[in-house]
Amino acid sequence: MTVYPVIMCGGSGTRLWPASRPARPKQFVPLSGTLSSFQETVLRVTGLGDAGPPLIVAGVSHRASILAQLKEIGVVGVLLLEPEARDSAAAMAAAAAWIKRQDADGVAVVAISPTANR
């Protein structure tokens, strides 16, 4: 059985202005230290035993930020990009459908980047 860590990292970038903006929501901003909360979350879930690559569900507008931040920490992930925000239930359903297609016995562990959607 493979565990697939699912990281949901949506957000509009309006709650921590001026540090965050719509193009760079707070989960991509290093708030304490050199890593963003997104990067810290990715590193936490990659340590799970028998884990597959992190499955990151986010808006299409955050693709470049996600890829850059994954590269900085040396992690390869799978991106599921939403053309527009549909909240957590739709993100989890998309991740579950992806996992089922890849591995019918796979198990999802859903994590939300600590500052996302808050």
ABEGO torsion letter per residue (X at the ends): XBBBBBBBBBEAGAAAOAABBAABBAAABBABEABBAAAAAAAAAAABBGBBBBBBBBBAAAAAAAAAAAAAAGBBBBBBBBABBAEAAAAAAAAAAAAAAABAABBBBBBBBAABGX
